[in-house]
């Protein structure tokens, strides 16, 4: 009996090495994973670092994926991909990274465990997340805040959150 499929939105970010290529290759690795199919990828953005600002700017994008996996299974795949890229799990929070992959949304579910929170707890405050999601579908509704991604983006200040599309 086939398993139900789900729609998830995954963010990718990198500010070490060939940043945009790292994100692209991360999405390719995700697409090559069992039970996951990347359906759409936003445009790529060069983005100002948040929280810890004394570091290189990031490349960021968001992918819409279809998956037969449950959220914690998908998280395990994302973490394995990050490790393959050389991500150090002990690196300091919000610091430089080769590849960061996060589950932003998973269907219209909410989930809060020690390992994973869905929707991503800071996504509604981040232009580098909201703009790429809006590139894919600005009418997606945040399952907890009950606003569209477009509405959330309009409410986020641009100050300190510069993002520039890659050519």
C-alpha positions in Angstrom: 0.0 0.0 0.0 1.6 3.4 -1.0 2.4 5.8 1.7 0.8 9.2 1.8 2.9 12.0 0.2 3.6 15.3 1.9 4.7 18.7 0.8 7.6 20.3 2.7 9.6 23.5 2.3 13.3 23.2 3.0 15.7 26.2 3.3 19.3 26.0 2.3 22.0 28.4 3.4 25.8 28.5 3.0 28.5 31.1 3.7 31.7 29.0 3.3 33.3 28.2 -0.1 31.2 28.2 -3.2 28.0 29.2 -1.4 25.4 29.0 -4.1 26.9 25.7 -5.4 26.8 24.3 -1.9 23.1 25.0 -1.7 22.4 23.6 -5.2 24.3 20.5 -4.4 22.5 20.1 -1.1 19.2 20.2 -3.0 20.5 17.7 -5.5 21.5 15.4 -2.7 18.0 15.8 -1.2 16.4 15.0 -4.6 18.5 11.9 -4.8 17.4 10.7 -1.4 14.9 7.8 -1.0 11.3 9.1 -0.6 12.1 12.7 -1.5 11.5 14.6 -4.7 12.4 18.3 -5.2 9.6 19.9 -7.1 10.6 23.6 -7.2 13.5 25.7 -6.1 13.3 29.5 -5.5 15.8 31.8 -7.0 19.1 32.1 -5.0 19.8 35.2 -2.9 22.9 36.7 -1.4 21.9 37.6 2.1 23.1 39.5 5.1 24.0 37.3 8.1 21.6 37.4 11.1 22.2 37.1 14.8 26.0 36.6 14.5 26.9 39.3 11.9 30.7 39.1 11.9 30.8 36.6 9.1 30.5 36.3 5.3 27.2 36.9 3.6 25.1 33.8 2.8 23.6 32.2 -0.2 20.0 31.2 0.5 17.2 29.5 -1.3 14.1 27.4 -0.5 12.9 24.2 -2.2 9.4 22.7 -2.3 9.7 18.9 -1.9 7.3 16.1 -2.1 8.0 13.3 0.3 6.7 10.0 1.7 8.7 10.5 4.8 7.6 11.8 8.2 9.2 14.9 9.6 11.8 13.3 11.8 12.8 10.9 9.0 13.2 13.9 6.7 15.2 15.7 9.3 17.6 12.7 9.6 18.2 12.9 5.8 18.9 16.6 6.0 21.4 16.1 8.8 23.1 13.3 6.9 23.5 15.6 3.9 24.9 18.3 6.0 27.5 15.9 7.5 28.5 14.7 4.0 29.2 18.4 3.1 31.4 18.7 6.2 29.0 20.5 8.5 30.3 20.4 12.1 27.4 19.8 14.5 29.5 21.3 17.3 30.0 24.6 15.4 28.6 27.6 17.3 25.0 28.6 16.7 24.3 31.0 13.9 28.0 30.9 12.9 29.6 30.2 9.5 28.5 27.0 7.8 29.2 25.0 4.7 25.5 23.9 4.4 22.5 24.5 6.5 19.3 22.7 5.6 16.1 23.3 7.7 12.5 22.1 7.5 10.4 25.3 7.4 7.0 23.8 6.7 5.6 20.3 6.5 2.1 20.2 5.1 0.0 22.4 7.5 1.4 20.5 10.5 2.7 21.9 13.7 5.2 19.9 15.7 7.4 20.7 18.7 9.9 18.1 19.9 13.4 18.5 21.3 14.8 17.6 17.8 12.4 19.6 15.6 10.0 22.4 15.6 7.6 22.9 12.6 6.9 25.5 11.4 10.4 26.7 11.8 10.3 29.0 14.9 12.1 32.0 13.3 10.9 31.7 9.7 8.3 34.5 10.0 11.1 36.9 11.1 13.5 36.1 8.3 13.5 37.8 4.8 16.0 35.2 3.6 13.3 32.5 4.2 10.1 34.4 3.4 11.2 35.9 0.0 12.3 32.6 -1.4 9.1 30.9 -0.3 7.1 33.7 -1.9 9.1 33.1 -5.1 7.5 29.6 -5.1 4.0 30.4 -3.7 3.2 33.7 -1.8 -0.2 32.3 -0.8 1.0 29.5 1.5 -0.5 30.0 4.9 1.6 29.8 8.1 -0.1 27.0 10.1 0.3 28.8 13.4 0.1 32.5 12.5 -2.6 32.1 9.9 -1.1 34.6 7.6 0.2 34.1 4.1 3.9 34.1 3.4 3.4 37.3 1.4 1.7 39.0 4.4 4.5 37.8 6.7 7.1 39.2 4.4 5.4 42.6 4.2 5.7 42.8 8.0 9.4 42.1 8.2 11.8 45.0 8.3 14.4 45.2 5.6 16.9 46.8 8.1 19.7 44.4 8.7 18.1 41.8 6.4 19.4 42.8 3.0 19.0 40.2 0.3 20.1 40.5 -3.3 19.1 38.0 -6.1 22.0 36.2 -7.7 22.2 37.0 -11.4 
